[in-house]
Amino acid sequence: MITFRRAPVDPELERARAEASREQAKADLERARLQAQIQREEQAANAEFARQQAIAEEQEKRRRDTIRRAERAERRDRNRKARAEFMAKLRPVLPLLLINGGAAYAQGAYAYEEIAPGHWNAPSKVAFALAFSAALESIAVYVQWHAHDALMLNAHATAASLRRASWAIAGVVGAINYAHFADGMAPTAAAVAFALLSLLSPWLWGLHTRRAQHLQLLAEDANLIDEGGVEFSPQRRRAFPIRSFMAKRWSIDHGERDPRKAWEGYNAEREARRVERQLRRHDEAVSKTVPTGVTDPSDGDSLTVIVDAVAPSEEVPSDRQPTAIQAVTDTVRTTIKRPAKKALGHRHLTVAEKVAAAVTKLGADATLAALVKESGVSESSVLRHRPKPVAAVNGHDHTKEG
């Protein structure tokens, strides 16, 4: 009989196995802990990546939204500027379009009722009436447009001739409109109104053309515009109507745009003319009172009296004297420095009177050369008309001096 018995267990081996089991358990636990930590870190990294991705996507979305808003704002601004430019261009020509549209309606209505054949259907008549009115009314407008283009290109002669042609064409079209709606030749409200619509079109186009040319000259150079002179205040025009008108004419003539300078300049010129008239009247009065052939020794003194009456007082400081009055004073003082007239009178002096006047002024003992220079005649005339001396000096006659 066989008996099975367990082998004796070595305690040391059991302890080693137990220790190994414990170490294995610790290792498994540590591995599980490390795996859990790695998993947590991976989850955190994934969450952070997702968060950063969401932030980047949000920023990209905001950037795209900002770009879209900027593009929409730019588009709105562009459209707004385009509408503003269109309205700025349409506003001046809108009355023209309305007037031409009214005249075209009159022509179209007449063509629909009177010119189009009666057996045509309504659409055909409407198409014919529109074509007829557009063709008839666009003739003058087309010519006026060419006149506008020529004036903008500084072709003034071409623009003037085209404008006259547009007026003639508008007159013919206006007469046609009048004939369509007149009662025979008697005027009716429709005839007068539609004729005026056709006639006013070239005039209104001319207004628009002149405005456009004015703006063009302003953009190029403001000095190219011929100014109409200064504009004075209503109070000044009411207080001095004639003087304001004359000062405006003076500013146009002298190219002055400052109202104060124009007013002072005109008053200075006006005062200078007044002083000149006084001097001329004084000369005429003196010439009537002084005998013919006699010089006027008091001519300079009389002129000085006139200047003292016109010039401002010396007691008034010069900085308080108006510029215009000071200019008049300088003009008058310059005028009176002319030499006195040699002979006054309305008739020409004879040769004998000239020689006698020279002898009276220079004396009987004057030399022949001095007398010739003073009288302005020849030596022979002086010798012939010179008074004979009472006595000869050293036995020689004075008539042979020089």
C-alpha positions in Angstrom: 0.0 0.0 0.0 1.3 3.4 -1.1 0.9 6.3 1.3 1.0 10.0 0.1 2.4 12.5 2.5 2.9 16.2 1.9 6.4 17.3 1.7 7.5 19.5 4.6 7.2 23.2 3.8 10.2 25.3 4.1 9.3 28.4 6.1 12.0 30.5 4.5 10.5 29.6 1.1 7.1 30.5 2.2 8.3 33.8 3.5 10.0 34.5 0.2 6.9 33.6 -1.7 4.8 35.8 0.5 7.2 38.7 0.2 7.2 38.2 -3.6 3.5 38.3 -3.6 3.4 41.4 -1.6 6.0 43.0 -3.9 3.9 42.0 -6.9 0.8 43.5 -5.4 2.7 46.7 -4.6 4.0 46.7 -8.2 0.5 46.1 -9.6 -0.9 48.8 -7.4 1.8 51.3 -8.4 1.3 50.4 -12.0 -2.4 51.0 -11.7 -1.7 54.3 -9.9 0.6 55.3 -12.7 -1.8 54.3 -15.3 -4.6 56.3 -13.6 -2.3 59.3 -13.3 -1.3 59.0 -17.0 -4.9 58.7 -17.9 -5.8 61.8 -15.8 -2.9 63.8 -17.4 -4.0 62.7 -20.9 -7.6 63.7 -20.1 -6.3 67.1 -18.8 -4.2 67.5 -21.9 -7.1 66.7 -24.1 -9.3 69.1 -22.2 -6.7 71.8 -22.5 -6.3 71.1 -26.2 -10.0 71.2 -26.6 -10.2 74.5 -24.7 -7.3 76.0 -26.7 -9.0 74.8 -29.9 -12.3 76.3 -28.8 -10.5 79.6 -28.0 -8.8 79.6 -31.4 -12.0 78.8 -33.2 -13.8 81.6 -31.2 -11.0 84.1 -32.1 -11.1 83.0 -35.7 -14.8 83.4 -35.7 -14.5 86.9 -34.2 -11.8 87.8 -36.7 -14.0 86.7 -39.6 -17.0 88.5 -38.0 -14.8 91.6 -37.7 -13.7 91.3 -41.3 -17.2 90.8 -42.4 -18.4 93.8 -40.4 -15.6 95.9 -41.8 -16.4 94.8 -45.3 -20.1 95.5 -44.8 -19.3 98.9 -43.3 -17.0 99.7 -46.2 -19.6 98.5 -48.6 -22.2 100.7 -46.9 -19.9 103.7 -47.0 -19.2 103.0 -50.6 -22.8 102.7 -51.4 -23.6 105.8 -49.4 -20.9 107.8 -51.2 -22.1 106.5 -54.5 -25.7 107.5 -53.6 -24.5 110.9 -52.4 -22.5 111.4 -55.6 -25.5 110.3 -57.7 -27.8 112.6 -55.8 -25.3 115.4 -56.2 -25.3 114.8 -59.9 -29.0 114.3 -60.1 -30.1 117.2 -58.0 -28.9 119.9 -60.5 -30.4 118.1 -63.5 -33.6 116.9 -61.9 -35.5 120.0 -62.9 -34.2 119.5 -66.4 -35.4 115.9 -66.5 -38.8 116.9 -65.2 -39.2 119.7 -67.8 -38.0 117.5 -70.6 -40.2 114.7 -69.3 -43.2 117.0 -69.3 -42.5 118.2 -72.9 -41.9 114.6 -73.9 -45.3 113.6 -72.4 -47.0 116.3 -74.4 -45.4 115.1 -77.6 -46.2 111.5 -76.8 -49.8 112.2 -75.9 -50.3 114.0 -79.2 -48.5 111.3 -81.2 -50.7 108.6 -79.5 -53.9 110.4 -80.2 -53.3 112.2 -83.5 -50.3 110.7 -85.4 -50.4 107.0 -84.7 -52.6 105.1 -87.2 -56.0 104.3 -85.8 -56.0 100.6 -86.7 -52.9 100.0 -84.5 -53.3 98.3 -81.2 -52.6 100.1 -77.9 -49.1 98.7 -77.3 -48.0 99.7 -80.8 -49.4 103.2 -80.3 -47.6 103.6 -76.9 -44.3 102.4 -78.4 -44.6 104.8 -81.3 -45.6 107.7 -79.0 -42.6 107.1 -76.8 -40.2 106.9 -79.7 -41.6 110.0 -81.3 -41.5 112.1 -78.1 -38.0 110.9 -77.2 -36.7 111.6 -80.7 -38.3 115.1 -80.8 -37.3 116.3 -77.4 -33.8 114.8 -77.3 -32.6 116.9 -80.3 -32.2 120.1 -78.4 -31.0 118.3 -75.3 -28.4 116.5 -77.3 -27.1 119.7 -78.9 -27.1 121.4 -75.5 -25.1 118.5 -74.0 -22.5 119.0 -76.7 -22.4 122.7 -75.8 -22.0 121.8 -72.2 -19.1 119.4 -73.0 -17.4 122.1 -75.3 -17.6 124.7 -72.5 -16.1 122.3 -70.0 -13.2 121.8 -72.4 -12.8 125.6 -72.7 -14.0 125.7 -76.3 -16.0 128.8 -75.8 -16.7 129.6 -79.5 -18.0 126.1 -80.2 -20.1 126.2 -77.0 -21.7 129.5 -78.0 -22.6 128.4 -81.5 -24.0 125.1 -80.2 -26.0 126.9 -77.5 -27.5 129.2 -80.1 -28.4 126.1 -82.2 -30.1 124.5 -79.2 -32.1 127.6 -78.6 -33.3 127.6 -82.2 -34.2 123.9 -82.1 -36.0 124.4 -78.8 -38.0 127.3 -80.3 -39.1 125.1 -83.2 -40.1 122.3 -80.8 -41.9 124.8 -78.6 -43.8 126.0 -81.7 -44.8 122.4 -82.5 -46.0 121.9 -78.9 -48.0 125.2 -79.1 -49.5 124.2 -82.5 -50.5 120.8 -81.1 -52.5 122.1 -78.2 -53.6 125.6 -79.4 -57.1 126.3 -80.4 -56.3 127.2 -83.9 -53.7 129.9 -83.1 -55.4 131.1 -80.0 -53.4 130.3 -76.9 -54.6 127.7 -74.4 -53.2 126.7 -71.0 -51.8 123.4 -72.3 -50.3 125.1 -75.4 -48.5 127.8 -73.5 -47.3 125.4 -70.7 -45.9 122.7 -73.0 -44.3 125.3 -75.3 -42.6 126.9 -72.3 -41.3 123.5 -71.2 -39.5 123.1 -74.4 -38.2 126.7 -74.5 -36.9 126.6 -70.9 -34.8 123.5 -71.4 -31.8 125.2 -73.1 -31.8 128.0 -70.5 -31.8 125.6 -67.6 -29.1 123.6 -69.2 -27.1 126.8 -69.5 -27.4 127.4 -65.8 -26.2 123.9 -65.1 -23.3 124.3 -67.5 -22.2 127.6 -65.9 -22.3 126.1 -62.4 -20.3 123.1 -63.5 -17.7 125.3 -65.2 -17.5 127.5 -62.0 -16.8 124.4 -59.9 -14.2 123.2 -62.4 -12.4 126.6 -62.3 -12.5 126.5 -58.5 -10.9 123.1 -58.5 -8.2 124.1 -61.0 -7.3 127.6 -59.7 -9.6 130.2 -58.0 -7.7 133.0 -59.8 -9.2 131.8 -63.1 -12.6 133.1 -62.0 -13.5 136.6 -63.0 -14.9 138.1 -59.8 -17.7 140.6 -59.9 -16.1 143.0 -57.5 -16.7 143.4 -53.8 -20.0 143.1 -51.9 -20.8 145.9 -49.5 -23.2 145.6 -46.6 -26.9 146.5 -47.1 -26.5 149.4 -44.6 -23.7 150.9 -46.7 -25.6 150.5 -49.9 -28.7 152.1 -48.4 -26.7 155.0 -46.9 -24.5 155.6 -50.0 -26.2 154.0 -53.0 -24.4 155.9 -55.7 -21.0 155.8 -54.0 -21.4 152.1 -53.3 -22.1 151.4 -57.0 -19.1 153.5 -58.1 -16.9 151.8 -55.5 -18.0 148.4 -56.8 -17.1 149.5 -60.3 -13.7 150.8 -59.0 -13.1 147.4 -57.4 -13.9 145.6 -60.6 -11.6 147.8 -62.6 -8.7 147.4 -60.1 -9.3 143.8 -59.2 -9.8 144.6 -55.5 -11.7 142.1 -53.4 -11.4 143.7 -50.0 -14.5 145.9 -49.3 -12.6 148.3 -47.0 -9.7 148.8 -49.4 -12.1 149.2 -52.3 -14.0 151.9 -50.4 -10.9 153.8 -49.4 -9.4 153.5 -52.8 -12.5 154.9 -54.6 -12.8 157.7 -52.0 -9.1 158.6 -52.5 -9.6 158.7 -56.3 -12.8 160.7 -55.9 -11.1 163.2 -53.6 -8.1 163.5 -56.0 -10.5 164.3 -58.8 -12.3 166.9 -56.7 -8.9 168.6 -55.9 -8.0 168.5 -59.5 -11.2 170.2 -60.4 -10.5 172.9 -57.8 -7.0 173.4 -59.2 -8.4 173.7 -62.8 -11.0 176.2 -61.7 -8.4 178.2 -59.9 -6.2 178.3 -63.0 -9.1 179.3 -65.1 -10.0 182.1 -62.6 -6.5 183.4 -62.5 -6.1 183.3 -66.3 -9.2 185.5 -66.6 -8.0 188.1 -64.0 -4.3 188.4 -65.1 -3.6 190.4 -68.2 -2.4 188.6 -71.3 1.3 188.2 -71.6 2.0 188.8 -67.8 3.2 186.1 -65.5 1.3 185.3 -62.3 3.7 185.7 -59.4 1.1 184.6 -56.8 0.3 181.4 -58.6 2.2 179.2 -56.2 0.8 181.0 -53.1 -2.8 180.5 -54.3 -2.2 176.8 -54.8 -0.7 176.5 -51.3 -3.9 177.9 -49.9 -6.0 175.3 -51.7 -3.8 172.5 -50.4 -4.1 173.8 -46.8 -7.9 173.6 -47.1 -7.8 170.0 -48.4 -4.9 168.5 -46.5 -5.6 167.2 -42.9 -4.5 169.3 -40.0 -0.9 168.9 -38.8 -2.2 168.7 -35.2 -3.9 165.3 -36.0 -1.5 162.4 -35.6 -0.5 160.8 -38.8 -1.5 157.3 -37.5 -5.1 158.6 -37.1 -5.4 159.9 -40.6 -7.2 157.5 -43.0 -5.0 156.0 -45.6 -7.2 157.3 -48.4 -7.0 160.9 -47.2 -3.3 160.6 -46.7 -3.0 159.4 -50.3 -5.1 162.4 -51.5 -2.8 164.7 -49.5 0.3 163.3 -51.2 -1.3 163.6 -54.6 -2.3 167.2 -54.1 1.1 168.1 -52.7 2.8 166.5 -55.7 0.4 168.3 -58.0 1.1 171.8 -56.7 4.9 171.5 -57.1 4.6 172.1 -60.8 6.3 175.3 -62.0 4.2 178.4 -62.5 3.0 179.1 -66.0 5.1 181.5 -68.0 2.2 183.3 -69.6 -1.5 183.1 -68.8 -4.2 183.8 -71.3 -6.4 182.1 -73.8 -4.6 183.3 -77.0 -1.1 182.7 -78.2 1.5 185.4 -77.6 3.1 187.1 -80.5 6.9 187.2 -80.9 7.0 190.8 -79.8 5.0 190.0 -76.7 7.2 187.0 -75.8 10.3 189.2 -76.2 8.7 192.0 -74.1 7.7 189.5 -71.4 11.3 188.1 -71.3 12.8 191.6 -71.0 10.3 192.4 -68.2 11.2 189.3 -66.3 15.0 189.3 -66.8 15.6 193.0 -67.0 16.9 195.3 -69.8 20.5 194.3 -69.2 19.9 190.6 -69.7 22.2 188.8 -72.2 21.0 187.8 -75.6 21.3 184.1 -74.8 19.2 184.4 -71.7 16.5 186.3 -73.5 16.5 183.7 -76.3 16.1 180.9 -73.7 13.4 182.7 -71.8 11.3 183.8 -74.8 11.7 180.7 -76.9 12.3 182.6 -80.1 15.3 183.0 -82.4 18.2 185.5 -81.9 17.2 187.5 -84.8 13.6 187.9 -83.4 15.1 189.0 -80.0 17.4 191.5 -81.7 14.5 192.8 -83.8 11.9 193.2 -81.0 14.2 193.9 -78.0 13.8 197.5 -76.7 16.8 199.8 -77.5 19.0 200.7 -74.5 19.0 204.3 -73.3 22.8 204.5 -73.5 25.7 202.4 -74.7 28.3 201.0 -72.4 31.9 201.7 -73.5 30.6 202.7 -76.9 28.9 199.4 -77.7 25.3 198.7 -78.3 23.6 196.2 -75.9 21.8 194.6 -78.8 25.1 193.1 -80.0 25.9 191.3 -76.7 26.0 187.5 -76.4 
